[in-house]
Structures are given as structure tokens and as C-alpha cells.
């Protein structure tokens, strides 16, 4: 790979790709499935709680409360989901860093995740606080989070740098 | 049942789907996305029945989330049926898949049992406070759905036994004795596995 790619927070990746970390994680057949369960629980909490707010903005579901109030009630869940995915995700990455690094679906997922997080904590948050009347913001939020899930699932189905499908 | 599964996955539709590098993962993504988006609605309902989120009336949560939850369930089940059809024979043997179907059955029984006393009774629960039955319904629902999710993830971890699959189509006796080492690396999809088996049987 091109050696010149440096970015903020590179240190954590250097730790994650150390053989000791990967060996410890790959030592038991149960660790990866366990990480996955927590990862799924995490993104279900994260995306599910955000979806409830988005649906409220679209006039579906818990409509008695203002979007801001609903968002406030569900924020601990969103946060719990974020903590879970950011704890389990990097550990899963470190079990097989080369594979993920070369997997284009993983790269797309990371871009979508970054976009979704930035969107969520800027435009989405602002819109919710101002009454949450923008349907476009709700659709955008749903689309961004959906793209993260698609990116994640496709990781297991694409070949390194070769395209979709086939073996 | 086994022959039904074999027939189902051998239909042109599911053979095509299984072989597609795009359709299969797309449906799986939709399945997982729907679980993520609608699972929290179940969690919210359960937590409210257990006594959390008291600012929100039970009746409101039960009644307003009913239709979204049904829509989500429908989407999840539709995708799930398609995923099953593509690998029906493999899943027939899969112990996690069997466990998952048993839990699904228990979930349906759970819904039938608590329907009148809890899920259609939100206003009374708001007026008279949460009953033990409501808390039980919420707690059981949490356990069942989490078990469902764990089994769902487990399904993918069972390596299919190549020598059982297509047993009726390709009897084991036709395989050469040194089959395990003679077999090429197992393909990802059932279609490729079928090809593998056919190739071996020609040997």
C-alpha cells in the first residue's frame, strides 16, 4: 500500500494492527461472534433511536412529543449505541486489518459513517432543536444510516479490490 | 420438510438470487437495517412496560408504535423468507436457524397471550399503574428478542456440511473415498457448492 497516508489518530490504528492484539482476539472462536453481537446491539440502539426521531419528524410514531423532547429522551440510548460500536468496531477491525483496509465496502462504510455522524451532530441536531419540521433532514438521516448498514453487510461479500461477487 | 427445502432453493428464482453477488447481500442488508430501525421500537415498548420512560403514557407507546412495528416486522419477515429460500437446505440443518424459528414461535405465542391484558390495554395500565403481567410481558419480550438476534447472528457461523447437502441429488456413495482432500476449496454460495459436488461426482 502507499506508505504516505498519514492522518490524525493514526496512532490508534498502529496499536490495533499489532499482532499481539489480533492474536489475543483471534485466540478464541467465540470472541469475534461476541464482538459482533455487541456491535449489532450497538448499531441497533444507535440507528433505532435516531430512526424514532426521524419518523417523528415525518409524522409517524410517537407524535405527541416534540422531536426535541423525544430526541432528549432517547439520547442516552443513542450514546450507548455509539459507545458500543466504537468499542467493538475497532476491535473487530484489528482481528484482520489487511482485509478491512483493502475492502472497498469497508472504506465506503467508514466514509458513510463519518458523513452520518457529522450530519447527525450538526444539521440534524440543529433541525431537531428548531422544531424538527424538515422532512428532508429526516430522509437524509435515514439514508445516511442505511448506507452505513449496507456498507457493513457488503464487507463480507466483496473481494479485496476486485469488485462485487464471484470468487 | 428436507425435500421441500431442497426444492425451494432449486427453483430458478432462488438459484439466481443465491448466485448473485448483489441481490443476496442487498436483501441481507435490508433485513439487518430493518432490525436496527424497528428493534428499538420493541425495546422502547418493553422498557416502558418495565417502568422506564414514565413521561410517555403506556397507551401512546403501545398504540402509536403498533403500525410502525407491524410494518417493520413485515419487512424483516419478507427479507428473512427470501434469505431462507436462497439457502433453504443449508438452513434446514442449521441448529441456530432451528433455535431462531422456535424463538419466533415463542414470540408469536407471547403476543397472543399478552394481547388482551397488556398490548390492547394501555389506557388501563396508565390509569391503574403497571401490572405484574405488563412487567412480565416486557421482560419476556426483551429476552426473546435478544435471543432471536443472537441466534440470527449464530446462523452465519455454522459451516454447512458439504457431504450432507444435496444428499438426495448426489448420494455420498458416489464421492471418491479421498473426497475431503480431493475437494476444491468450498465456494461461498450454494450454487458454487453444487458445481463442486457435480465436479466431484464426475471424477
Interface residues (C-beta under 8 A of the other chain):
Chain A: X33 X36 X37 X40 X41 X43 X44 X45 X46 X47 X48 X49 X51 X52 X55 X60 X61 X62 X63 X64 X65 X73 X77 X142 X145 X146 X149 X150 X152 X153 X154 X156 X157 X158 X164 X165 X166 X167
Chain B: X20 X21 X22 X24 X25 X26 X28 X29 X32 X33 X35 X36 X37 X38 X39 X40 X41 X43 X44 X53 X55 X56 X57 X60 X61 X64 X65 X68 X149 X150 X153 X154 X157 X187 X188 X192
